[in-house]
Amino acid sequence: MAIEERLYFDPVTGRGVAFSLPGCVAEHGKLGLTAIGETHEAAQALYAQAVAALDLAAGCEGEPLPQR
């Protein structure tokens, strides 16, 4: 999904999304990610793209996020 959406972290450009804790997906339904961009706004845009791609892959596109 990250490769298809071109979200992966590129060490050459220093931009992209780094996913963490993938082992928690199966057991807890959670994972982590860090979005890195040239600006705060660019990082926020990458984060939003990653969340949208994950929602689409999980089949919950458009559903509201649970409240903490």
Residue pairs with C-beta under 8 A, 6 or more apart in sequence:
1 7
1 53
1 54
1 57
2 8
2 17
2 19
2 50
2 53
5 49
5 50
5 53
7 16
7 17
7 46
7 49
7 50
7 53
8 16
8 17
9 15
9 16
9 17
9 18
9 36
10 16
14 36
14 38
15 36
15 37
15 38
15 42
15 46
16 35
16 36
16 46
17 33
17 34
17 35
17 36
17 46
17 47
17 49
17 50
18 33
18 34
18 36
19 31
19 32
19 33
20 31
20 32
20 33
20 34
21 30
21 31
21 32
22 31
24 30
24 31
25 31
33 47
33 50
35 43
35 44
35 46
35 47
35 50
36 43
36 46
37 43
37 44
37 45
37 46
52 61
55 61
55 62
55 63
